[in-house]
Amino acid sequence: MAGVKRAGARSMGLLSVGHASVDIYQGAVPAVVPFLVLERQYGYVAVSGIVLAATLLSSIVQPMFGALTDRVRMPWLIPVSMTTAGLGVALCGVGDSYALTWLAVALSGLGVAAYHPEAARLARAASGGSHVAMSWFSLGGNIGFALAPIVVTPILSAGGLAASPWLLVPALLGGLLTTRVRRSLIGVAGTSGGSDAVRGRDDWPVFLRLAAIVVSRSVVYIGLSTFVALWAQQRVHGSETAGAAALFVLFAGGAAGTLLGGRLAATWGRIRTLRLAYAASVPAVAGVVHAPGPTVYIFVALAAVLLYVPFSLHVTLGQDYLPNRVGTASGVTLGLAVSVGGVAAPLLGAIAEATSLRTALTILLVFPVLSWLLGWSLHEPTSLEAAATSR
């Protein structure tokens, strides 16, 4: 038993590293936005369309990949999807065609979509369903987001968009690492308590309400990640570096919030933690919009922490609401959570061009309020496996 636990811990660590490797490319898309504006003179609608490319296809196919992994085990999909995500971003700066750039970013989104359901299923198996352990897996994705502007900005500042092929390197390294440990991950999935066995009744009505919370949270977070770099540049009258700093603060705050969420849930419970986080995120997002000058960075950090406190809790709640459809639940709560909001990005871009960026960002305040209200319709899962998440 101790050997299984050690193998599970090692596998969780490796899965977290892999999660970071693939989610660099979700964070890379908004990090590329200021360079598209600078070199190609794209407007708000054009750059939000690029974000849509990364998220629309991902949003559509991610639940499909989840349903597929409920039926067929595909651990090989993890390194393949990492490489695909990196290849798309690497190609986005090649040439100057908007259509080809859009397709390249869409390819990256497809890779991201393929990764999350199978990785989350293996993470649940390795962790035994613990929401604290799942917060560490989720942290890997947050670290990838946070690293994205640090990786992207120096490379594109030095070589322009033509240097984007260098951005494939993290995907190749992550895919190589995951390939080397794939057998270990399969072994853990097969010995960790039969997480894929029938564990109770699937509660679809409550799960769908949770999915609505996930969508609302995604709209506000993707909206911020799309425009916060440009917004920070306006607030501090700075360059692309000021925008990259805002993105780093946003993504690093998300990493802190993910770990905090797992700890708070162990003390307060998942539902109470979720409700409090969304209630507190409303003034934090308002601060992003209205804070003067450099204080915008403080509110960006607060908003990121609070929006990510419920992040890993969404995953374990969804898996417990659908104990017989873990891949589907993961595809919605982990994958869809960080992609579907991009569908609203072009609308926000159109509002920004018709009015102002401040007005577009103000509209985002509606969505944490909606998530908070919907949170009152949730309850702790009653499936046999839900008890495992108290650890």
C-alpha positions in Angstrom: 0.0 0.0 0.0 2.8 2.4 0.9 4.5 1.6 -2.5 1.2 2.5 -4.3 0.9 5.8 -2.4 4.5 6.7 -3.3 3.9 5.8 -6.9 0.7 7.9 -6.8 2.6 10.9 -5.4 5.3 10.6 -8.1 2.7 10.3 -10.7 0.8 13.4 -9.4 4.1 15.3 -9.6 4.8 14.2 -13.1 1.2 15.0 -14.2 1.5 18.4 -12.6 4.6 19.1 -14.7 2.9 17.9 -17.8 -0.1 20.1 -17.0 2.2 23.0 -16.8 3.7 22.1 -20.1 0.4 22.1 -21.9 -1.1 25.1 -20.2 1.8 27.3 -21.1 0.1 27.4 -24.5 -3.2 28.6 -23.1 -1.4 31.4 -21.5 0.7 32.0 -24.6 -2.2 33.1 -26.7 -3.0 36.3 -24.7 0.7 36.9 -24.3 1.0 37.0 -28.1 -1.8 39.5 -28.4 0.2 42.7 -27.8 2.7 41.6 -30.5 -0.1 41.0 -33.0 -1.4 44.5 -32.2 2.1 46.0 -32.6 3.3 44.2 -35.7 0.1 43.6 -37.6 -2.1 46.4 -36.2 -4.9 44.1 -35.2 -7.8 45.8 -33.4 -9.8 44.5 -30.4 -12.1 42.4 -32.5 -9.3 40.9 -34.5 -7.3 39.8 -31.4 -10.4 38.6 -29.6 -11.0 36.5 -32.7 -7.6 34.9 -32.2 -8.5 34.1 -28.6 -11.7 32.6 -29.9 -9.7 30.4 -32.2 -7.9 28.9 -29.2 -11.1 28.4 -27.2 -14.0 27.7 -29.6 -12.7 24.4 -31.0 -11.4 23.4 -27.5 -14.8 24.2 -25.9 -16.7 22.1 -28.5 -14.5 19.0 -28.5 -13.3 18.8 -24.9 -16.4 17.1 -23.6 -16.2 14.8 -26.6 -12.7 13.7 -25.6 -14.0 13.3 -22.0 -16.8 11.0 -23.1 -14.3 9.1 -25.2 -11.9 8.5 -22.4 -14.7 7.2 -20.3 -14.9 4.3 -22.7 -11.3 3.9 -24.0 -8.1 4.4 -22.0 -5.7 6.6 -24.1 -2.7 7.6 -22.1 -0.7 8.0 -25.3 -3.0 11.0 -26.0 -1.3 13.1 -23.3 2.1 13.5 -25.0 0.5 13.8 -28.5 -1.8 16.5 -27.3 1.0 18.4 -25.6 3.0 18.5 -28.9 -0.1 19.6 -30.9 -0.8 22.5 -28.5 2.8 23.6 -28.8 2.9 23.3 -32.6 -0.1 25.5 -33.0 1.4 28.4 -31.0 4.7 27.9 -32.7 3.1 28.4 -36.1 1.0 31.4 -35.2 3.7 33.9 -36.0 4.8 32.3 -39.3 3.6 34.4 -42.2 1.2 37.3 -41.9 -2.1 35.8 -43.0 -4.9 36.3 -40.4 -6.6 33.1 -41.5 -3.5 31.0 -41.1 -2.8 32.5 -37.7 -6.3 31.7 -36.7 -6.0 28.1 -37.8 -2.7 27.7 -36.1 -4.1 28.9 -32.8 -7.1 26.7 -33.3 -4.8 23.7 -33.7 -3.2 24.6 -30.3 -6.7 24.7 -28.8 -7.4 21.2 -30.2 -4.3 19.9 -28.4 -5.3 21.5 -25.2 -8.8 19.9 -25.5 -7.4 16.5 -26.0 -5.1 16.7 -23.0 -7.3 17.6 -20.1 -9.9 14.8 -19.8 -7.4 11.9 -19.9 -4.9 13.7 -17.6 -7.6 14.5 -15.1 -8.8 11.0 -15.1 -5.3 9.7 -14.3 -4.9 12.4 -11.7 -8.0 11.3 -9.9 -6.8 7.7 -10.0 -3.3 8.7 -8.7 -4.8 11.0 -5.9 -7.6 8.7 -4.8 -10.0 11.5 -5.3 -8.5 14.0 -2.8 -9.4 17.6 -3.6 -6.2 18.7 -1.9 -4.1 16.5 -4.2 -6.2 17.7 -7.2 -5.3 21.2 -6.3 -1.7 20.3 -6.8 -2.4 18.9 -10.2 -4.4 22.0 -11.0 -1.4 24.1 -9.7 0.6 22.7 -12.6 -1.7 24.3 -15.1 -1.6 27.6 -13.2 2.2 27.5 -13.2 2.1 26.9 -17.0 -0.2 29.9 -17.4 2.1 32.1 -15.2 5.2 31.0 -17.2 3.6 31.8 -20.5 4.4 35.6 -20.6 7.8 34.9 -19.1 8.6 32.5 -22.0 6.7 34.3 -24.8 7.6 38.0 -24.2 11.4 37.8 -24.3 11.4 35.5 -27.3 9.0 37.7 -29.3 10.5 40.9 -28.1 13.9 39.7 -29.4 12.8 38.2 -32.7 9.3 39.4 -33.3 6.5 37.1 -34.3 8.9 35.3 -36.7 10.5 33.8 -33.6 7.4 31.9 -32.6 8.7 28.5 -33.7 11.0 28.6 -30.7 7.8 28.3 -28.5 7.5 24.6 -29.5 10.4 23.7 -27.1 8.3 23.4 -23.8 5.9 21.1 -25.6 8.6 18.8 -26.8 10.2 18.6 -23.4 6.9 18.0 -21.6 5.9 15.4 -24.2 9.2 13.6 -23.8 8.9 13.5 -20.0 5.3 12.3 -20.1 6.2 9.6 -22.6 9.0 8.3 -20.3 6.6 8.0 -17.4 3.5 6.7 -19.2 3.8 3.2 -18.0 4.0 4.4 -14.4 0.8 6.5 -14.9 -1.0 3.5 -16.4 0.0 1.3 -13.4 -1.2 3.8 -10.9 -4.5 4.2 -12.8 -5.0 0.5 -12.6 -4.2 0.1 -8.9 -5.7 3.1 -7.2 -8.9 2.0 -5.9 -10.8 1.4 -9.2 -11.7 5.0 -9.7 -13.4 4.2 -12.9 -15.8 1.6 -11.4 -19.4 2.4 -10.7 -19.5 4.4 -7.5 -23.1 5.7 -7.3 -25.8 7.6 -9.2 -24.8 10.3 -11.7 -26.5 13.6 -10.6 -26.9 15.4 -13.9 -29.2 18.2 -12.8 -26.7 19.4 -10.2 -23.8 18.8 -12.5 -25.3 21.0 -15.1 -25.7 23.8 -12.6 -22.0 23.4 -11.7 -21.2 23.5 -15.4 -23.1 26.9 -15.6 -20.8 28.2 -12.8 -17.8 26.9 -14.7 -18.9 28.8 -17.9 -19.6 32.0 -16.0 -16.3 31.9 -14.3 -14.6 31.2 -17.6 -16.1 34.2 -19.3 -14.7 36.6 -16.7 -11.3 35.0 -16.4 -10.7 34.6 -20.2 -12.0 38.1 -20.7 -9.4 39.4 -18.2 -6.6 37.3 -19.7 -7.5 38.5 -23.2 -7.5 42.2 -22.4 -5.6 42.8 -19.1 -2.2 43.2 -20.9 -3.6 46.0 -23.1 -5.6 47.5 -20.1 -2.5 47.6 -17.9 -0.5 49.3 -20.7 -3.2 52.0 -20.8 -3.4 52.4 -17.0 0.4 52.8 -16.5 1.2 54.2 -19.9 3.7 51.4 -20.4 5.0 49.1 -23.1 4.4 45.4 -23.8 6.5 44.7 -20.7 3.9 46.3 -18.6 1.2 44.1 -20.2 3.3 41.0 -19.7 3.7 41.9 -16.1 -0.1 42.1 -15.7 -0.5 38.7 -17.3 2.2 37.2 -15.0 0.4 38.6 -12.0 -2.9 37.3 -13.2 -1.6 33.8 -13.8 0.6 33.6 -10.7 -2.4 34.7 -8.6 -4.3 31.8 -10.1 -1.6 29.4 -8.9 -1.8 30.8 -5.4 -5.6 30.6 -5.5 -5.6 27.0 -6.6 -3.5 25.9 -3.6 -5.5 28.1 -1.2 -8.8 26.6 -2.5 -7.7 23.0 -1.6 -6.7 24.1 1.9 -9.8 26.2 2.5 -12.1 23.3 1.3 -10.4 20.9 3.8 -11.5 23.3 6.6 -14.7 24.9 5.4 -16.0 22.4 2.8 -16.1 22.8 -0.9 -19.5 24.4 -1.4 -18.9 27.1 1.3 -15.5 27.9 -0.1 -16.9 28.2 -3.6 -19.6 30.6 -2.5 -17.3 32.8 -0.5 -14.7 33.0 -3.3 -17.2 34.1 -5.9 -18.7 36.7 -3.6 -15.3 38.2 -2.8 -14.3 38.1 -6.5 -16.9 40.7 -7.4 -15.2 43.7 -5.7 -11.8 42.4 -6.8 -12.8 42.4 -10.5 -14.4 45.9 -10.0 -11.0 47.0 -8.7 -9.3 45.8 -11.9 -11.6 48.1 -13.9 -11.5 51.2 -11.7 -8.2 51.1 -9.8 -5.9 54.0 -10.7 -2.5 53.6 -12.1 -0.2 50.8 -10.9 -2.7 49.7 -8.2 -4.4 47.8 -11.0 -1.8 45.1 -10.5 -3.0 44.6 -6.9 -6.5 44.0 -8.0 -5.5 41.8 -10.8 -3.7 39.6 -8.3 -6.7 39.6 -5.9 -9.1 38.7 -8.8 -6.9 35.9 -10.0 -6.6 34.4 -6.5 -10.3 34.5 -5.8 -11.4 33.2 -9.3 -9.0 30.3 -8.9 -9.9 29.3 -5.3 -12.9 27.2 -6.6 -11.0 25.9 -9.7 -9.8 22.5 -8.4 -13.0 22.2 -6.4 -15.0 22.4 -9.6 -13.1 19.3 -10.8 -13.6 17.1 -7.7 -17.3 18.2 -7.4 -17.9 17.4 -11.0 -16.3 14.0 -10.7 -18.3 13.3 -7.6 -21.6 14.4 -9.2 -20.8 12.1 -12.2 -18.9 9.2 -10.5 -19.5 7.0 -13.5 -18.5 9.6 -16.1 -15.2 10.9 -14.7 -13.7 11.7 -18.1 -16.8 13.7 -19.1 -16.9 15.5 -15.8 -13.2 16.4 -16.2 -13.6 17.5 -19.7 -16.2 20.0 -18.6 -14.9 21.2 -15.3 -11.2 21.2 -16.0 -10.9 21.7 -19.7 -14.1 23.7 -20.5 -13.4 25.9 -17.5 -10.4 27.5 -19.2 -11.6 27.6 -22.7 -15.3 28.3 -23.2 -15.1 31.9 -22.0 -13.2 32.7 -25.2 -16.4 32.4 -27.1 -17.5 35.7 -25.5 -14.2 37.4 -26.3 -15.1 38.7 -29.8 -18.3 40.2 -28.3 -16.2 42.0 -25.6 -13.8 43.1 -28.3 -16.7 44.6 -30.3 -18.0 46.4 -27.3 -14.5 47.7 -26.5 -14.2 49.1 -30.0 -17.7 50.6 -30.0 -17.3 52.2 -26.5 -14.1 51.6 -24.5 -12.1 48.9 -23.0 -13.2 50.0 -19.6 -16.9 49.4 -20.6 -16.1 46.0 -21.9 -14.3 45.0 -18.7 -17.1 46.4 -16.6 -19.5 44.0 -18.2 -17.4 41.1 -16.8 -18.7 41.9 -13.3 -22.0 40.2 -14.1 -20.4 36.8 -14.3 -18.9 36.3 -10.8 -22.2 37.5 -9.5 -24.0 34.8 -11.5 -21.5 32.1 -10.3 -22.1 33.1 -6.7 -25.9 32.9 -7.1 -25.7 29.5 -8.8 -23.4 28.3 -6.0 -26.4 28.4 -3.7 -28.1 25.7 -5.8 -25.2 23.2 -5.2 -24.8 20.6 -2.4 -22.1 18.2 -1.4 -22.2 15.1 -3.5 -23.7 12.0 -2.0 -22.0 9.3 -4.1 -20.0 6.6 -2.3 -16.7 8.1 -3.6 -17.4 11.6 -2.5 -16.1 10.8 1.0 -12.6 10.4 -0.4 -12.4 14.1 -1.3 -12.4 15.1 2.4 -8.7 14.3 2.5 
